[in-house]
Amino acid sequence: MVLKPEPTAPFHAVVHALRVLETVSKHGDGVTDAQISRETGLPPGHLASLLLTLRREGYVEQITDGAYVVGAALLLLGSGAARREALETRLQQTLTQLRDSVGAAVYLSRYVDGEIRVTQVADGPLTPAVNEWVDFRSAAHASAVGKCLLAQLDQNGRRDHISRHRTARLTSRTITNEKVLFSKLDAQPATVPVLDLQEYAVGTVCAAVPLTAGSSAGCLALSLPVEDVHRLRSAAETLNRRAAPVLLSLAL
């Protein structure tokens, strides 16, 4: 599988955040924002926004003299099996916060070994998850998650997937024509959420944004009952803005 070389805004934010974390980690006694700016080359305005995000996520802390040190969330990650468990816990906390922020079930998905995998879900009584009435692995052409992941693949990767998972009609809105589907995927801007307007299931609308880092295709998605479709675009925009902390957790 080959990814399309189109890094997204969250990806750039994460690259910058990792540079900031590396700089803070080098200064055990703390480092000022001015020094971080000099060492990373990031302008003060952009750096201030990054530091605010990193503080909110617990990756850095500000001490009494205003300098920054490594935060508790980063220290807890550790290594080995404990690190993986801590990362999963951290990701779940981030997804739960995002669920509450957008008022919708939230999903983290990846494209692994030629298959779609929903790896984590944050839902609840007021934000129920989608009823998986057709296996998500077989519904890439219809779901926001699937279309978002397919959009990150090259043409050969897409054709390989469709050859193994035919484009069945799931609702009257499902795109079943491969040429039309690929054309829509090619026209999909990397910075705009992918929508599913009752293409996978009648009564449900969804949105997904890409989480691409290196050779791994991933996405962050949400679902809403169709009666809340008026909230979909604003919720999707919030999802897009909040994607960077999730991608940062995956990159650490």
Buried (B, 14 or more C-beta within 10 A) or exposed (E): BEBBEEBBBBBEBBBBBBBBBEBBEEBEEBBEBEBBBEBBEBEEEEBEEBBEBBBEBBBBBBEEEEBBBBBEBBEBBEEEEEEEEBBEEBBBBBBBBBBBBBBBBBBBBBBEEEBBBBEBBBBEEEBEBBEEEBEBBBBBBBBBBBBBBBBBBEEEBBEBBBEEBEBEEBBEEBBEEBEEBBEBBEEBEBEEBBBBBBBBBEEBBBBBBBBBBEEBBBBBBBBBEEEEBEBBEEBBBBBBEBBBBBBBBBBB
